[in-house]
Amino acid sequence: MRRLIYALVIFILIGGIILTAYAPDEISTVFIVLMEGTIFLGVFFGIVPIIQFYRAFENGLENVERALDVQTSSTWSVIEQIDKFFHQRVLDEQFREYQEKVQSQRDSGQILADIDEYINDEILGLKSWQNVIQQIPGTLTGMGILGTFIGLIIGIQGIGFVNVNAALTSVQTLLSGIQVAFYTSIAGVILSLTFNVIYRISWNIMIRNMGLFIDEFHKNVIPPVEEQMRYRERKEIKQIIDLLERLPKNGVFGVNNSNQNLQPSGFDNEKILMPQILQGLRDGEFIFYLQPIYDLNNRQVVSAEALVRWNHGKLGMVSPSVFIPILESNGYITKLDQYVWERVCATVRNWIDRGIRPVPITINVTKTDILAMDIAEFFGNMLKKYRIPPRHLEIDIAMNAYQQASESALEAESRLRENGFRVAMDGFDGDFIMLDAIGNVKADILKLDLRYFGENTNMSSINSIFEQARKLQMTLTVEGIESMEQLNALRRFGCTEGQGFYLSRPISVEDFEKMANGEKAK
């Protein structure tokens, strides 16, 4: 394939030389030479790097295959020892940065970053001057049009009919000008189309090679973030169930003495964990972490989302993925939500009393909450009890509440807004037709969740959601920002606020206070 691309490049350069050789006059020659120079720069700065990237991804695939042949439990440990993984300067620099990030995450026990956070089409486009190179076809066409006008001007200026000789000379000059006009115009179009086709073929072939490499890397070296999180959640649930079964069966935790082989799913999960959850609520083990929400332009914290955590007395910090599904299935999630909401209000009051300027805290409300209780009345009582203004709380109502309990959700939304709360539709997936079907949604904000779109989603499709929101005069914020690529794209789309693991993971209230004061959190 590389030979084909090189052959096409040589073809367009030879074509330029032939067009120069057959140019009818000096003016046409100048224009063709300028076009050739532009093409040469485009080949050197645009197409040659693409060919290098293409070959580099082939090298990367070969190195992954060699690492798989080594008898070891960790393919990554073999790859780490390869000095020049791609044998291409730009990609090797990106890969070294990725290695450092992975090592740091391994040391701290975090989910490992996706390689496409560091190697993707946006970064490669930036490194290969893509935005500049894409202007070359238009520039060539423009040069051809400019030559057309100059040729016509020369021809028209030479017209004169004083006598027969002057008339004949005028006709010759006019025909010469027309010849220049047509020749430069046609040459510009031919060179423009040819260069554009070659560039796009090269780029698409390179993107295909990059996709093949990333798929192979995910499959055999480091899985994508979503897969790692699913695996970790399954593993964590199993570990917790196993640990709980080993705890003393003294009745304190409500675990029975049955010797049956319990699996981490369904009714057995609930039977083991619900007594623990109830005891944890009584013992104050449930706390909340805060995930900062940023102004995407200056990276300043503008608010935070409260997320529940379970600090088990014997097991340590338990992931929400372990206990939330159980509580949602039996309806007890409302009790936990109320407990967390009150803790948030108490924290805001504590900040005010200590002279700390509170940022708005986002509180999540589920469909079950909407159906089980009077949300507006509850938060109204919290404002009175803790003497806090409504501007310090933002109520996020889950999108499925609007979809499956629209009447109750819209009523709660209306009453909350009347009481001075800012209300958001949480987990919006970009479906404006659904919004129209619900009707009369007055939420102040739509929180677009990028996790709905998958890791390989083209960001241009998300831009269309922002364009539609602007037409409807709706405010969009974003959650689930996982990479620099997403962050840069969102800035271009005009998004001003967002949150996600790339910006900050959820942190303790104490660490959030330090962050707000400009101190370094632990």
N, C-alpha and C positions, 0 to 999 in steps of 0.2 A: 504493500500500500504506500509506503514511503517513496518507493521508486515512481509510482504513478503521480504522486504529488510533485516530486522533483521534476518529472517529465512535463507536467502541466505548467510549472513555473518557468522552465526553460522555453516552453512553447510560447508563453505570453511575452517573454523577453525577446525572443527571435522575431515574433510578430511585430513588436515595437520597432526593431531594427529595420525590418522590411518596409514598414509604413514610413519610416524616416527616409529610406533610400528612394522611395517612390513619391516623396512629397513634391508637389508641383512648383514650389518656390521657397524662398528663405523664411517667410512668415509661417508657412505650414511646418517647415522643418523645426523652427523654434518651438512651436506648440507641441509637436510630437516629442521632441527632446524633453520638454518640461513634463509631459505625461510619463515618459519612460523613467525619468528621475523620481517622480512620485511613486510609480510602481516599484521601483527598486527599493525605496525606503520602506514601502509597505511589505515587501517580501522579507527584507532584512529584519525589521522590527516586529513584524506580525506573523508571517507564515513560518519563518525559520524557527522561532521559539515554539510555535505550535508543533512542528515536526519533532523538536527536541522533547517536548512534553509527551508526545505520542510514544517515542522510543523509551522515555523514562518510565512510563507506566508498564511497558513490556518488561523492563528490567525489574520493576517492583513485583510483578507477577512471578517472574522467574525466582526472585529471592524468597518469596513466600513459599513457592513449591520446594525450594532447597531446604528451607527451614522445616517444612513438614517431613522431609526425609530424615532429619536428625532425630535420633531416638531420645526424646525428652518429653517431659510432661507439660512443658510450657514453650509453645512456638514463639511467644513474645520474647522470652529470654534469649533465644537464638537470634532473632531479628535485631535485638538491642546491640548485639556484638558486631553487626555489619556497619562499617564506617560510612560508606557512601551507598545508601540504600537504593537510590534512583540513578546515581551517576549523572545528575543534572543539578546544577547549583541551586536554582530557586526551590525546587521540590525537596532537595536535601535539607535546605535551611528550614523549610516548613516542617519537615519530618522531625528534625532535631527539636524544634519547639514543641511538637506534639509529644515526643518522647519525654521531655522534661515535665510537661503537664501530666502525663500518665504516671510518671514516677512520683510526683508530688501527690497525686490522688491515691496511689497505692499506699503511700506512707501514712496518709490520713484516713484510709479506709473508705474513700468515696467511690461513687460510680465513675467508671473511667470514661473520659471524653470520647466522642466519635471522631474518627480520623477526618471525616468530611467537614469538621469544624475548622480544620487547618488546610485541607486540600479540597477545593471545590471550584466550580466554574467561575464564580465571581472573583476569587483570588487569582486564578490563572488569567482571567480576562484583564485584571489590573496589571499583572506582571508582563503581559504581552501587548500592552497598549491597545486593548480591544476597542475602546471608545474612539480612539484616534483613527485606528486602521479602518473602522467601519465607515469613516467619512471619506475614504479614498475613492470609492466608486462615484459618489456624488461630486467629488472634486474633479475627477476626470471628465465626467459629463459636463460640469460647469466650464472647464477649459475648452471643451469642444464648442459649447455655445458661445463663449467669448470669442473664439476664433471665427465663428460664423458671423458675429456682428462686425468684427474688425474687417473681415473679407468683404462684407456688403458695404461697409462705410468706404473702404478703399475704392470699390467699384463705382459707387454712386458719386464720390467726389471727382472721379475722373471723367464724368460725362460732360461733353461739350459739343455743340452743333453749329459752330461758327462757319465751318466749311466742310466739304466732303471728307478731307483727310482727318479733320478733328473728329468728325462723326465716326469714321472707321476706327480711329484710335480709342474713342470713347467706348465703342462696342467691345473692342479687345480688352480694355481695362475692366469693363463691367464683367465680361466673361471670366477674366482672371480672378476678380474678386469673388465671383460666385463659386469658382472652382475651389478657392481657399476656404470659403464658407462651408461648402459641402464636405470637403476632404477632412477638415478639422472636426466638424460635427460628427461625421460617421466614424472617424478614428476614435474620438472620445467615447462614443457609445459602445463600440466594439471592445475597446480596452477596459471600460468600466464593467461591462457585463462579464467579460472573461475573468477579470480579477475578482469580482464579487463571487462568481461560481467557485473559483479555486479556493478562495478564503473560506467560504462556508463549508465546502467539502472537507477541507483540512480541519476546521474547527469541530465539525460533527464527528469526524473519525476520532479525533483526540478525546472528545467527550465520551464517546463509546468506550475507548480504552480505559479512561478514568473510571467509568462505571463498572467495567469488568474487574478492575483492580480493587475498587472499594467493596464490591460484593464478595470477592475472594477474601479480602482482609477481614470483613465482618464475619464471614463463615468460619475462617480457620485461625484467626489471631485474636481480635477483640470485637465482640458483638456490639451492635448499636446500643445506645443508651436505653431505649425502650425495652429491648430484650433482656439487658442486664437487670433492669428494675423488676421485670416480671419474675426472672429467676430468683433475684434476691428476696422478693416478697414471698414466693413459694417456700424458699429455703428457710426464711425467718419464721414463717408460720409453723413449719414442721419442727424447727428447733425449739420454739416456745412451747408447743404442745408436748414435746419430749421432756423439756425441763419441768413443766408443770406436773407431769405424771410422776416425776422423781421427788417432788416436794413431799414433806411429811403429810400423811393423810390423817390429820388430827382434827379435821372439821373446821379449822380456822378459815380455810380457803374454799370450803364447800366442795372439794373434789372427792368423789366416792372411791371406795376401795376395790372397785371392779378391776379384774386383770385382763379385760378385753383389750385387743390390739386396736387402739384408736388411731384413725387417720385424720390428717389436718384438713377436714372438709365437713360441710353440712352440719347436721345435728350434733355430732360429736364435738365439733369446735365450740358450738354455743354451750353445750352442757359443761364443758371444762372452763371456758373463759368467762361466762356470765357471772358466776360467783366471784371470780377475781375482779371483774369490772366493778361490781357493786361494792366490794370491799375497798377497791381503789378509790371510788368516789367518797366513801366514808372517811378514808385516810388522807384525802387531799392529794392523791397521786397524779390526778389529771391536771395538767397545766397547759398553757398555750405558748407557742412560739410565734414570732413575728417575721413575716417575709417582707422585706422592704419593697416599696413601689417607687420607681424612679422617674424623674424627668429625663427622658431619653436624650435630650440635647445637651444637658450639662451634668448628668449623672448625680443630681442631688435627690435625696430622699424626700418625697412629697407626702407619703402615707405608708401604711403597712397593713398586711392581711393577717388576722389572727387564725392560727392553725393549731388544732388540739394535738397534744402529745401525752403519752402515758408513761410516767416515770415509775415503773413497777418497783416495789420495795426489794424484791429479790432478783428480778430479771433485768433491771435497768430500763433504758429507754426502749419502749415497744412502738413499732411503726404503726401509723393509723391504718395501714392496709390489713393489719391483723384484726383489729377490733371494730372498725367502722362498719364493714359489711355485716357483721353479726348484729350490731345495734340497729342498722337500717332494716334488717330482715324481721326483727321482732318489735320494731317501733320505739325502742327505748332511746333512740338517738335524740329524741326531743329533750329528754331529761339531761343528757350529757350536754346538748347545745345550750340549754338554759344555764347550766352550771358554768360553762365556759364564758357565755355572754356576760354573766354577772362578774366573773373574774376580770374580764376586759374593762368593764365599767369601773370596777374598784381600782384597777391600775391607772386608768385615766385620772380618777380623782386623786390618787396618790401622786401622780406627776404634777398636777395643779398645786397640791399642797406643798410640794417640795420646790416649787418655782421652775419646774421643767415645762417648757412650752410643748403641749401635746401636738402630735401630728394626727390626722384622722386615722382611725383604726377601722378596717373593713371587717364586718362580721357576716358570716355565711348563714343563710336561711334555706332550709331544704323544703321540698314538697311536703314531707311529713310534718314539719313544723307548721307550715301554712294551714294544713288541714286539722292539726291537733290543738291549736291554740290561737288566741288573739295576739298576733305579733305586735301590732301597733300599741295595744294596751300594755303588753309586757315591757316594751322599750320606753313607753311613756312613764311607767312606774320606775324603771331604772334611772331615768333622768332625774326624777324627783328624789329618789332615795340617795343617789350619789352626787346630786347637785352639779350636773355637767351639762353643758349646752349641746344640742343635737349636732352641731357642726363637727364635733369630735368623733362621731360615729358615722360610718357608711354601711348601709344594709345591702348586701348582695343576695338577691333572690335567684335561686337556681333556675336555669332555663326550662328544665322539665316541669317545674311548678307552673310556669306560664302555659306550657303545652298541655299538661294533664289535669291541672286544676286552675284553669284560666280565670274563672270568676273570682275565686278566693284570692288568687295572686294579685289580680288587678285591684281588688278592693284593699288588700293589705298595702300595695304600692301607693295607692291614692292617699290612704290615711297616714302612712309614714311620711310622705312628702308634705302633707298638710301640717304635720308636727315638726317640720324643719329638717328632716333627715334627707340625705342624698341617697338615692336608690339606684342600684345597678342590676342589670340582667346578667347573671354570672354564667359563664360557659357558652356564650353565643358562638354558633358555628358558621355564621355568615349567611344564613338562610333568611333573606328578607321576605320571601314569599310566606314563610311561617309567621313572621311578625305581622304581616298584613292579615293573615288568616285569624290570628288571635284578636287583633283589632284593639285600638285605644291604649296601646302600651305607651306609658308616659315616663318610663325609666330615664333618669338623667344620663346614664352611661350604659353602653353595651360593652361587656368585657369579652373580647374575642380570644378564644382559647386555641393557640396554635397547635396544641396536641391533637386536635381533631383532624389536622390536615396531613399528618404523616411526615416522615423525615425527608422524603424525596419530592415533596410538593414544590412546584414551581412558584416562587414568591410573586410572580406577576399576577397569578390568580388571586392572591391575597390583596394585591393593590386594587383590583376591581371592587373588592368589598369596601375598601376605604373610599373609593370614588363614589360608590352607591350611597354610603353613609353621608358623605358631604352633600350629595343631591337631596337627601332626605333630612338634612340638618340634624343628624344624630352624632353624638360624641362616642368615639371608639377608643378604648384602651386595650392593651394586650397582656395576656398571661401565657406562660409557657415558653418564654424566650430562652433558647438553648444554645445559641451560637452567635458569633460575631456576624456571620452572614445574615442571619435573621435581623439582628439589631440594626445593621447598616441599611438593609432594605426597608425596615419600618421607618427609619428616619427619612428616607427618600419619599416614602408614601405620605409623610406628614403626621405620623403617629408621635404624640408627645409624651405619653405615659405608658409604663409597662413594668412587668416583673417576670422573673424566671430564674432558673438555676444559674444561667450564665452571668446574671447580674449579682445575685446573692441567693444563697439557700436560706431557709427559715432559721432564725437564730433566737436565742433566749431573750427574754425581756431585758435582763441585765446587759447583755451584749448590745442590744439595740439602743439602750440608753447611752452606752459608751460611744456607739457609732454616731448618735445624734449630737454628742458633745465633742465629736472630732477625735475621740480616742480610738485606739486599735482594739477591736474585739478579739476575744480569745478564739 
